[in-house]
């Protein structure tokens, strides 16, 4: 499974600075997911922290947010939200508002930091790609480290990201499908030559129709590649917003849905407080919680 490589610089991380984080509405409540129970409660500290681990011989950093409603004996979902090329973990957290979402919904979110503000998404980008940094291993090591301290349900581990972070989300779906239940790339595409995951991976691809950094057509091609891998049928409109249309491919194997949400905009992470506008943070979390590991 491949898609056309892009060779242009992705400045998605810098564009995120122009965005403001969404505000969770008062109607939102914790999700009652059918999760596991930890026999030995894991009572790690709640709130925001910055952690460092050694991975691939490098000191790597990530920003962790654990909601105040964390239950030490109940399995929690874990979401990785990755920044774009030239951006960083703090910018991504502020732009997407995923920490606010985690606080209300009751999951744990991680904003990892790429080497020199880049991720090895294959054909993109920067130092991470040029030096072939093992970012897949870094994500896997973070899962281990966080699971040792907190009660994580391994069926509910997900990856999303903007631009270069979207490339990395695709790569995780391709190469870490035994640990990542579903992916939700935004403005990123499949950047490796041979994507052959061991199972069918649910995918939500969000992409701006006016994106000139990572062309919209390449996002469509990535969604189609996943649909082909997952044995899906034709796509049809399943949800409409005033600024976006979401289409889903039918009858995918093992319920591994592939959804393409096309929003009216450029190379950006769309957020909105309006219920009639497309919000990528709301959309990815809604998709994730419905697609745990089989």
C-alpha positions, 0 to 999 in steps of 0.5 A: 500500500503506497501513496504519492510522496510529497517533497515540499517542506511542511510548516504545519507546526508553525501554522498551528500558532495561528489557531486557538484551542477549542473549548469543551462545552458544558454538555460533555461528560466522561466517556463510559468505555468498556475497559479493563480493571487493573488488579493492582491500582496504578496511582500516578500523579494527575495533571500536566507534566513533562517527561523524559525517557531514553529511546533508541539511544536518545533522550526523548521528551513528551508532555503528558496530561492525566485528567483529574478524574483518573481512576487508578483501577480502571483502564483508560484510553491513551491518545498520542497527538503529534506536532507538525514539522517546525512545531513542537509539543506545546504548540500542538497541545495549545492548537488542538485542545486535546488536553481540555478534551481529555480532562472532560472525557477522562482519557490520557493524552500525550504530546511527544516532541520530535527530534529537531521539531520533526518526525520520521514519517518516511518521505517527510521530514527534516532531521528525523527522516534524514537520520532515520530516527526510530520514532515508531520505537519512541512511541512504543517505548512511551506506551510502555513507560506510561502503562507502567505508571498508569492504568491503560487499556491496551485496546484503546491506544490511538494516534493523531497528528498535524502535517508531519505528525499526520505522516507519523500517524500513518506510519504508526498505522502501518508499522505499529498496528499491534499497539495502535488501535486506530489513527486520525491523521490531519493534513498528512499522508502515507509517506513510506513505500511499503505500508503492510499492517498485520491487521485492518486499521481504522482510519479517519483522514481529515484534510483541507480542500485548499491545502497547498502544502500537502495537496488535498488529492494526496490525502484522498489517495491515502484514504483510498489506500487504506480502504483498499487494504481494509477491503472496503466498498464504495464511499458515501456521505455520512456526516455534513457540516457547514464547512466540511463533508465526511465520507465513509467507505462501506463494509470494511473488514473487521469493522475497520472503518475508513473515513475521509473528512474534507473541510473547507480550508488550507493546511491547518487543524480545524477547531470550532465551538459551533456544533455546525462546524467541523472540529478535528479534535472532536471528530478524532476522539469520537472516531477513536472511542468507537474503534478499539483494538479487536 
